[in-house]
Amino acid sequence: MTPNFDSIKQNGKTILSSNDNSSIPMIFRNLIGLNSRGEQYIQYLLNIAFTEMGFIPGRIEYWRNDKLISVGDIPNINQ
């Protein structure tokens, strides 16, 4: 079985990628707030997504094997 190649893109640029079949879908859900809410989500965005991963508020895309799977938005938490 050939492993899948997953990636998360923002503004046409690949920010994260992996072929482990699990980390990218989980991180995508984290980024758009499906896995946490409230203060925990805000802290994840501030301390991980923006600072360590390099994301900015706006649209992100989840791709698998060069096919768009899902889109979501990272909110601007400074509003």
C-alpha atoms as an extended CHARMM CRD file, in Angstrom:
* protein
*
        79  EXT
         1         1  MET       CA              0.0000000000        0.0000000000        0.0000000000  PROA      1               0.0000000000
         2         2  THR       CA              1.3450000000        3.4190000000       -0.9870000000  PROA      2               0.0000000000
         3         3  PRO       CA              1.2600000000        5.9850000000        1.8210000000  PROA      3               0.0000000000
         4         4  ASN       CA             -0.8380000000        9.0900000000        1.3650000000  PROA      4               0.0000000000
         5         5  PHE       CA              0.8390000000       12.4690000000        1.1730000000  PROA      5               0.0000000000
         6         6  ASP       CA             -1.0730000000       15.0250000000        3.2480000000  PROA      6               0.0000000000
         7         7  SER       CA             -0.4330000000       18.7520000000        3.4370000000  PROA      7               0.0000000000
         8         8  ILE       CA             -1.8870000000       21.9570000000        4.8210000000  PROA      8               0.0000000000
         9         9  LYS       CA             -1.5370000000       24.9920000000        2.5960000000  PROA      9               0.0000000000
        10        10  GLN       CA             -2.1220000000       28.6770000000        3.1900000000  PROA      10              0.0000000000
        11        11  ASN       CA             -2.0190000000       31.2870000000        0.4390000000  PROA      11              0.0000000000
        12        12  GLY       CA             -0.8140000000       28.6420000000       -2.0160000000  PROA      12              0.0000000000
        13        13  LYS       CA              2.1870000000       27.6830000000        0.1280000000  PROA      13              0.0000000000
        14        14  THR       CA              2.6070000000       24.3170000000        1.8320000000  PROA      14              0.0000000000
        15        15  ILE       CA              3.0920000000       24.9860000000        5.5400000000  PROA      15              0.0000000000
        16        16  LEU       CA              3.0080000000       21.4010000000        6.8470000000  PROA      16              0.0000000000
        17        17  SER       CA              3.1900000000       18.0030000000        5.1750000000  PROA      17              0.0000000000
        18        18  SER       CA              3.4850000000       14.3490000000        6.1380000000  PROA      18              0.0000000000
        19        19  ASN       CA              2.8440000000       10.8530000000        4.8800000000  PROA      19              0.0000000000
        20        20  ASP       CA              1.9160000000        9.3000000000        8.2610000000  PROA      20              0.0000000000
        21        21  ASN       CA             -1.8680000000        9.3680000000        7.4950000000  PROA      21              0.0000000000
        22        22  SER       CA             -2.8240000000       10.9070000000       10.8380000000  PROA      22              0.0000000000
        23        23  SER       CA             -0.9370000000       14.0220000000       11.9400000000  PROA      23              0.0000000000
        24        24  ILE       CA             -2.0250000000       16.4220000000        9.1730000000  PROA      24              0.0000000000
        25        25  PRO       CA             -5.7820000000       15.7090000000        9.4640000000  PROA      25              0.0000000000
        26        26  MET       CA             -5.5420000000       16.1300000000       13.2610000000  PROA      26              0.0000000000
        27        27  ILE       CA             -3.5410000000       19.3750000000       12.9830000000  PROA      27              0.0000000000
        28        28  PHE       CA             -6.0030000000       20.7230000000       10.4040000000  PROA      28              0.0000000000
        29        29  ARG       CA             -8.8850000000       20.1010000000       12.8370000000  PROA      29              0.0000000000
        30        30  ASN       CA             -6.8690000000       21.7650000000       15.6130000000  PROA      30              0.0000000000
        31        31  LEU       CA             -6.2180000000       24.8230000000       13.4510000000  PROA      31              0.0000000000
        32        32  ILE       CA             -9.8730000000       25.3910000000       12.5570000000  PROA      32              0.0000000000
        33        33  GLY       CA            -11.0980000000       24.8250000000       16.1210000000  PROA      33              0.0000000000
        34        34  LEU       CA            -12.7880000000       21.4410000000       15.8250000000  PROA      34              0.0000000000
        35        35  ASN       CA            -10.6790000000       19.7870000000       18.5300000000  PROA      35              0.0000000000
        36        36  SER       CA            -10.7320000000       22.5640000000       21.1350000000  PROA      36              0.0000000000
        37        37  ARG       CA            -12.5470000000       25.7690000000       22.0170000000  PROA      37              0.0000000000
        38        38  GLY       CA            -12.2140000000       28.8770000000       24.1070000000  PROA      38              0.0000000000
        39        39  GLU       CA             -8.9880000000       29.7580000000       25.8900000000  PROA      39              0.0000000000
        40        40  GLN       CA             -7.3300000000       26.4430000000       25.0030000000  PROA      40              0.0000000000
        41        41  TYR       CA             -7.8900000000       27.1360000000       21.2890000000  PROA      41              0.0000000000
        42        42  ILE       CA             -6.6330000000       30.7180000000       21.5760000000  PROA      42              0.0000000000
        43        43  GLN       CA             -3.4800000000       29.5430000000       23.3430000000  PROA      43              0.0000000000
        44        44  TYR       CA             -2.9250000000       26.8610000000       20.6800000000  PROA      44              0.0000000000
        45        45  LEU       CA             -3.1520000000       29.4880000000       17.9470000000  PROA      45              0.0000000000
        46        46  LEU       CA             -0.8790000000       31.9690000000       19.7190000000  PROA      46              0.0000000000
        47        47  ASN       CA              1.7710000000       29.5660000000       20.9860000000  PROA      47              0.0000000000
        48        48  ILE       CA              1.8240000000       26.8400000000       18.3370000000  PROA      48              0.0000000000
        49        49  ALA       CA              0.0670000000       27.7480000000       15.0760000000  PROA      49              0.0000000000
        50        50  PHE       CA              1.2800000000       31.3290000000       14.7050000000  PROA      50              0.0000000000
        51        51  THR       CA              4.6200000000       31.1620000000       16.5180000000  PROA      51              0.0000000000
        52        52  GLU       CA              5.9770000000       27.6840000000       15.7710000000  PROA      52              0.0000000000
        53        53  MET       CA              4.1820000000       26.6370000000       12.5790000000  PROA      53              0.0000000000
        54        54  GLY       CA              4.0460000000       29.9910000000       10.8030000000  PROA      54              0.0000000000
        55        55  PHE       CA              0.3130000000       30.1920000000       10.0840000000  PROA      55              0.0000000000
        56        56  ILE       CA             -1.5650000000       33.4990000000        9.9950000000  PROA      56              0.0000000000
        57        57  PRO       CA             -5.2850000000       34.1830000000       10.3360000000  PROA      57              0.0000000000
        58        58  GLY       CA             -7.1740000000       33.2700000000        7.1770000000  PROA      58              0.0000000000
        59        59  ARG       CA             -8.1100000000       30.3940000000        4.9300000000  PROA      59              0.0000000000
        60        60  ILE       CA             -6.2370000000       27.0900000000        5.0650000000  PROA      60              0.0000000000
        61        61  GLU       CA             -6.5830000000       24.0270000000        2.8710000000  PROA      61              0.0000000000
        62        62  TYR       CA             -6.1140000000       20.3370000000        3.6300000000  PROA      62              0.0000000000
        63        63  TRP       CA             -4.7650000000       18.3640000000        0.6570000000  PROA      63              0.0000000000
        64        64  ARG       CA             -4.2410000000       14.6260000000        0.2010000000  PROA      64              0.0000000000
        65        65  ASN       CA             -2.2810000000       13.3330000000       -2.7910000000  PROA      65              0.0000000000
        66        66  ASP       CA             -2.6760000000       16.6750000000       -4.6040000000  PROA      66              0.0000000000
        67        67  LYS       CA             -6.4820000000       16.6850000000       -4.1740000000  PROA      67              0.0000000000
        68        68  LEU       CA             -8.2270000000       19.3350000000       -2.0900000000  PROA      68              0.0000000000
        69        69  ILE       CA            -10.0390000000       17.5920000000        0.7780000000  PROA      69              0.0000000000
        70        70  SER       CA            -11.2520000000       20.4310000000        3.0040000000  PROA      70              0.0000000000
        71        71  VAL       CA            -10.9690000000       24.1490000000        3.6410000000  PROA      71              0.0000000000
        72        72  GLY       CA            -11.2900000000       26.0930000000        6.8580000000  PROA      72              0.0000000000
        73        73  ASP       CA            -10.4510000000       29.3850000000        8.4770000000  PROA      73              0.0000000000
        74        74  ILE       CA             -8.0720000000       30.3500000000       11.2340000000  PROA      74              0.0000000000
        75        75  PRO       CA             -9.7420000000       33.2760000000       12.9800000000  PROA      75              0.0000000000
        76        76  ASN       CA             -8.1430000000       36.6100000000       13.6840000000  PROA      76              0.0000000000
        77        77  ILE       CA             -8.1480000000       36.3950000000       17.4660000000  PROA      77              0.0000000000
        78        78  ASN       CA             -7.0570000000       40.0180000000       17.8770000000  PROA      78              0.0000000000
        79        79  GLN       CA            -10.5160000000       41.2880000000       16.8880000000  PROA      79              0.0000000000
